[in-house]
């Protein structure tokens, strides 16, 4: 762009405090997961690994996830976390090896040391709770609710930063 007097203008937005709060997710994480019996499987222990990094000039955090159970990879996921500066809400787009594409993002907010997202879709809701109790630790809970019934825990996990 050129200004009125022939000057070059180099204005670019920069990530703000809301974006930077998401950097708590950045790093390599590994931990033990407890999968609860559900329509997707019998449950049981698993090992989960996340590789999360700031992307797109720091406006988003990208997450790559692998779950291993019984000696092999049983599940993969890919998430994009961001801040919607228009709606003033955090957003999470999640894609995984179940093959379902999100029709909309989960929306969330920080509550103290917890980042909680809610995905509200026809007939069901999904709640993602990320808790950071101390430096280098990350606790995750995934819950679902079908047709207004009680919330059911799908997965609980404790991760530690490994890089």
C-alpha positions as CSV (number, residue, x, y, z in Angstrom):
1,X,0.0,0.0,0.0
2,X,1.1,3.5,-0.6
3,X,0.2,6.5,1.5
4,X,-0.9,9.9,0.0
5,X,2.7,11.2,-0.1
6,X,4.2,8.1,-1.7
7,X,5.2,6.5,1.6
8,X,5.1,2.8,2.0
9,X,2.8,1.6,4.8
10,X,3.6,-1.6,6.5
11,X,0.7,-2.1,8.9
12,X,0.1,-5.6,10.0
13,X,-2.1,-6.9,12.9
14,X,-0.3,-8.6,15.7
15,X,-1.5,-11.3,18.1
16,X,-2.9,-9.8,21.3
17,X,-3.2,-11.0,24.8
18,X,-6.2,-13.3,24.0
19,X,-4.1,-15.1,21.3
20,X,-1.1,-15.4,23.6
21,X,-3.2,-17.2,26.3
22,X,-3.5,-20.1,23.8
23,X,0.3,-20.4,23.9
24,X,-0.2,-22.4,27.1
25,X,-1.0,-25.3,24.7
26,X,2.3,-25.0,22.8
27,X,4.8,-27.8,23.1
28,X,5.1,-31.5,22.9
29,X,2.9,-33.3,25.5
30,X,2.6,-36.9,26.5
31,X,0.4,-38.7,29.0
32,X,-1.8,-41.5,30.2
33,X,-5.4,-41.4,29.1
34,X,-8.4,-43.3,30.5
35,X,-11.0,-43.9,27.8
36,X,-14.5,-44.6,29.1
37,X,-16.7,-47.2,27.5
38,X,-18.7,-45.4,24.8
39,X,-20.4,-46.0,21.4
40,X,-16.9,-45.6,19.9
41,X,-15.2,-48.3,21.9
42,X,-14.8,-50.4,25.1
43,X,-12.6,-47.9,26.9
44,X,-9.4,-48.6,28.8
45,X,-6.0,-47.0,29.1
46,X,-4.1,-45.4,26.3
47,X,-1.1,-43.1,25.7
48,X,-1.7,-39.7,24.1
49,X,0.8,-37.4,22.4
50,X,0.2,-33.8,21.3
51,X,2.5,-31.6,19.2
52,X,1.2,-28.1,19.4
53,X,2.7,-25.0,17.8
54,X,1.9,-21.4,17.2
55,X,1.0,-20.8,13.5
56,X,0.0,-18.1,11.1
57,X,2.1,-15.4,12.7
58,X,1.0,-16.4,16.1
59,X,-2.8,-16.0,15.6
60,X,-3.5,-19.7,16.0
61,X,-2.3,-22.8,17.7
62,X,-2.2,-26.0,15.6
63,X,-2.4,-29.3,17.4
64,X,-1.5,-32.8,16.1
65,X,-2.6,-35.7,18.2
66,X,-1.8,-39.4,18.2
67,X,-3.4,-42.0,20.6
68,X,-1.8,-45.4,21.1
69,X,-3.4,-48.4,22.7
70,X,-2.4,-52.0,22.8
71,X,0.9,-51.3,21.0
72,X,-0.5,-49.4,18.0
73,X,-1.9,-46.1,16.8
74,X,-5.7,-46.2,17.3
75,X,-6.7,-42.6,16.8
76,X,-5.4,-39.4,15.2
77,X,-6.6,-35.8,15.5
78,X,-5.8,-32.3,14.2
79,X,-7.0,-29.2,15.9
80,X,-6.8,-25.5,15.3
81,X,-7.3,-23.1,18.3
82,X,-7.9,-19.5,17.8
83,X,-9.4,-16.2,19.1
84,X,-12.4,-14.8,17.3
85,X,-11.9,-11.1,17.7
86,X,-15.3,-10.2,16.3
87,X,-17.4,-12.5,18.6
88,X,-14.8,-12.2,21.5
89,X,-14.6,-16.0,22.0
90,X,-12.1,-18.7,21.6
91,X,-12.7,-21.2,18.9
92,X,-11.6,-24.8,18.3
93,X,-11.8,-26.6,15.0
94,X,-11.2,-30.4,15.5
95,X,-10.7,-33.0,12.8
96,X,-9.9,-36.7,13.6
97,X,-9.8,-40.2,12.3
98,X,-13.6,-40.6,13.0
99,X,-13.8,-38.7,9.7
100,X,-16.4,-36.1,10.7
101,X,-15.8,-32.5,9.6
102,X,-17.1,-29.9,12.1
103,X,-19.9,-27.8,10.8
104,X,-18.9,-25.1,13.2
105,X,-16.2,-24.5,15.7
106,X,-16.4,-25.3,19.4
107,X,-16.6,-22.0,21.3
108,X,-14.8,-21.4,24.6
109,X,-13.4,-19.2,27.3
110,X,-10.8,-19.2,30.0
111,X,-12.0,-19.6,33.6
112,X,-9.0,-19.3,35.8
113,X,-6.5,-22.0,34.8
114,X,-9.2,-23.8,32.7
115,X,-9.9,-23.4,29.0
116,X,-13.3,-24.8,28.3
117,X,-14.9,-25.3,24.8
118,X,-18.4,-26.3,24.0
119,X,-19.5,-27.7,20.6
120,X,-23.2,-27.5,20.3
121,X,-24.6,-29.5,17.4
122,X,-28.1,-30.9,16.6
123,X,-28.8,-33.7,19.0
124,X,-25.6,-33.6,21.0
125,X,-23.0,-31.4,22.7
126,X,-19.3,-32.0,23.3
127,X,-17.3,-30.3,26.1
128,X,-13.5,-30.0,26.0
129,X,-11.9,-29.0,29.3
130,X,-8.2,-28.1,29.3
131,X,-6.8,-27.4,32.8
132,X,-3.2,-26.2,33.5
133,X,-2.7,-26.9,37.3
134,X,1.0,-26.1,37.2
135,X,3.8,-25.4,34.7
136,X,4.5,-28.4,32.4
137,X,1.2,-30.1,33.4
138,X,-2.0,-30.3,31.4
139,X,-5.2,-32.2,32.4
140,X,-7.9,-32.9,29.8
141,X,-11.5,-34.1,30.0
142,X,-13.7,-34.8,27.0
143,X,-17.5,-35.1,27.8
144,X,-20.5,-35.6,25.6
145,X,-24.2,-35.1,26.1
146,X,-26.9,-36.6,23.8
147,X,-30.4,-35.2,23.4
148,X,-30.3,-33.3,26.7
149,X,-29.3,-36.3,28.9
150,X,-26.6,-36.1,31.6
151,X,-23.1,-35.3,30.6
152,X,-20.9,-38.5,30.1
153,X,-17.1,-38.5,30.4
154,X,-15.6,-39.9,27.2
155,X,-11.9,-39.5,28.1
156,X,-9.8,-38.2,31.0
157,X,-6.0,-37.6,30.7
158,X,-3.0,-36.1,32.4
159,X,-0.2,-34.9,30.1
160,X,3.3,-33.6,30.9
161,X,5.3,-31.3,28.7
162,X,8.2,-33.3,27.0
163,X,9.4,-30.6,24.7
